């Protein structure tokens, strides 16, 4: 996979992480970065396990400049107790040799508090 071939699916997060990353780091907003493939995959699996369903909307914008990629993601979540919310975020990636070596996500954490029960 190269940065010129988006989009990617949240349903394949573990496969994507395993296939596209090497010694890397991931940071969300101003939180300290997580480092290493094992930690990143474990964190993503734990996040997926807390949800009943995650759907990825089609990517409406991405930009590629050399080894840097920016992607506008929107994910629709259904929690285990049936609440729904959308996460709208920007991902900034740095690639080396067809692998993501650094990624940072920017989003408003308040989006997680907007979940309403499904009627």
C-alpha positions, 0 to 999 in steps of 0.5 A: 500500500502506498500513500497514493492509494487511499481510502482505507477501512476501519474494519481492517484496522489490525490488518492495516496496522500490521501491513503498513507500519513498522517502528512507528508512533501514533498520537491523538490530539495533545496526548502523549504518543503511543510507540511501537506496533504491538502497543498500537495494535493492542490499543486499536483492538481494545477500542474496537472491542468497546463498540458494537459497530464502526462504519467508515464514511467515504473519504471526502478529502485527502492530500499527499505531499511527498511522504506526508498524507492528510486524510479527513475521516468520519467514523460512525460508532454504535456502542455496545449499549446501542448509543450512536455517535460520529467521530470527525477527525483529521489524520496526518501521516508520514510514510517511509518505504510504503509504510506509515511511520508516524500518525497524529489524529486531531479531533474534538474529544467532546464528540464522544460525549454526544452519544444518544440511546437508539430508540 
